[in-house]
Amino acid sequence: MAMSNPLFQYTLRLGDDLLILSHRLSEWCGHGPILEEDIALTNRSLDHLGEARNLLTYAGQVEGKGRTEDDLAYRRMERQFTNVKLVEQPNGDYAHTMARSFLFDAYHLPLMQALLKSKDEQLAAIAGKSVKEATYHLRASSEWMVRFGDGTAESHQRAQAALDDLWTFTGELFESDDVLAQMTQAGIAPDMAAVKAAWSKTVDEVLAEATLKRPADGFMATGGRKGMHTEHMGYILAEMQHVTRAYPGAEW
Amino acid sequence: MTDVKNLEELFQAKIDAEQKIEPKDWMPDEYRKTLVRQISQHAHSEVVGMLPEGNWITRAPSLKRKAILLAKVQDEAGHGLYLYSASETLGTSREKTIDDLLSGKAKYSSIFNYPTLTWADIGAIGWLVDGAAIMNQVMLCRTSYGPYARAMVRICKEESFHQRQGYEIMAVLAQGTPEQKEMAQDALNRWWWPSLMMFGPNDADSPHSQQSMTWKIKRQSNDELRQIFIDRTVQQAEVIGLSVPDPLLKWNEERGHYDFGPIDWDEFWNVVKGNGPCNKERLDARNKAHAEGQWVRDAAVAHAAKRAKRKEAA
């Protein structure tokens, strides 16, 4: 199935990552640690949602079966979602939320910068819109990592624990498979080795300033791109989709 | 004594001449206290109001609706910020103001102590609750205290967008499937009377109103604003085929207004006193967010201090 339309698969992956991360961040709305951060988190969630909508809409067009952004968001089951497991992880404390975003942002920004040169014009255009936002996101999450690492003993310990917990989910960001190989060969997806190098450099620099330890690469979780998720995913979708599934065919 | 009396006369003359009172101007203690109470209640209402609506963000039935709702709840947070800032110009601190909310000492709009049970409630809140709030807020754009009036100008622009999007949600539901229409009507039934209560007690039972009118903090009475709201909203309900849950509602040709049934003020006072369906949940949620955010705020302060120290040493 994947091989029949790799551009659809690839675009869907990019969209699913942002849709699910946006959803997790939106859970914070109204519950942030301080009003300014509540606003910033919601902004982040909105930016990701906007990018997800562009990508899912485009994925539907590429697929050519008439599926809309909402069909793709609300009418697929967890085995059909292709996001990485990192973005579906629960919010936890604010250190977990920020570490999850930091690890993602450090990947997302160089990915979007590289996609500016994609041979697929639509993806390049979407990246063009996202680069500005992604730059801001990475700056903000990096600043929080530094504040936590170089803040109080408690914040340092919480940030380190978050990194240690989430590190296993970072390998998946750079995994290769046939879909990606074809897209890279076609000049649509960038060279992921370069994206990984940029990610690794950011992580090292920020963690050094934060006086936090980069966890050792051990077992790396996998499977998200093939629709093999953690148990959290089903609950995310149950919540997200329940209204539309309860009233089939209704318009909102 | 004569000095204070002169000051009070000058103050009132300024208000009568439609000049704004600014933070550094002399003002009677009671004027200051009234404003601190009103502005901080207003700020708390924005912040607590994020909870019933935020309740549906993760369940919004389309990505477009989700984006709009996120943006709307974010706007409310922004309004809370402007208003906390406006109240700080009167010599209070944001920490103290928020502590008063968390301890239950300060009040916020009772409407947010009602639960959001279905998606249609998000439409009803935008249409009715924001619609009622706008009536007050448009008036407050001309309130006598400068920082409050200026904050309200910004807030009103966003609130009118909120009201329209809420009405649009209801219109789509009302024209949708029978189940959707039922959901919309049920939401209107539940939110109608609490929305009318948002304007506060009848003028005869509102002891502080007269002083607030003289000081031009308020410019229209509770009953006047409530009537304008009813006249406008009844027609909007008719346009989308929903019926207002008041058997006594009737157009009065002579008055040029709708007559309406009695408001259950016992319910109103009961909710104000803390016995609404969600009073405890709302305060618990605010207290939980505040307590769990403590280490985050501490870290930010500690890091800023370290940075400042290093800068000094360098």
Interface residues (C-beta under 8 A of the other chain):
Chain A: L19 H23 S26 E27 C29 G30 H31 G32 P33 I34 L35 E36 E37 D38 I39 T42 N43 S45 L46 L49 G50 A52 R53 L56 E69 D70 A73 Y74 D93 Y94 V146 R147 F148 D150 G151 T152 E154 S155 R158 E239 M240 H242 V243 T244 Y247 G249 A250 E251 W252
Chain B: V47 M50 L51 G54 I57 T58 R59 A60 P61 S62 L63 K64 R65 K66 A67 L70 A71 V73 Q74 A77 G78 G80 L81 Y84 W119 I169 V172 L173 G176 T177 E179 Q180 A285 K288 A289 E292 G293 Q294 W295 V296 R297 D298 A299 A300 A302 H303 K306
